[in-house]
């Protein structure tokens, strides 16, 4: 899971930087995906220590869930108002989709680890 976390972190960093550039560098909030990506990369680095892996991955999945909910909370009203093609809204939707996928993969990983630990 740490390598998946690192990959999603790097993708979010690229998304944030691209969003910032595409929106004409008018708002620093376009970098929000990059901030979440940086947190993921840090969690992946912390997870390299065996004793910290479980904690770091739980933090990463929790941050992913918060990010998914927050980006959906911003994107859904904008889409409903007909602004789905705005770069900021598209970035929010992409971030939400990435984070929902990440949370799903994280939960699946937790379930598999628990089953392996219990010997099932």
Helices and strands as residue ranges (DSSP letters): H 2-22, G 28-31, H 32-46, H 50-80, H 87-118
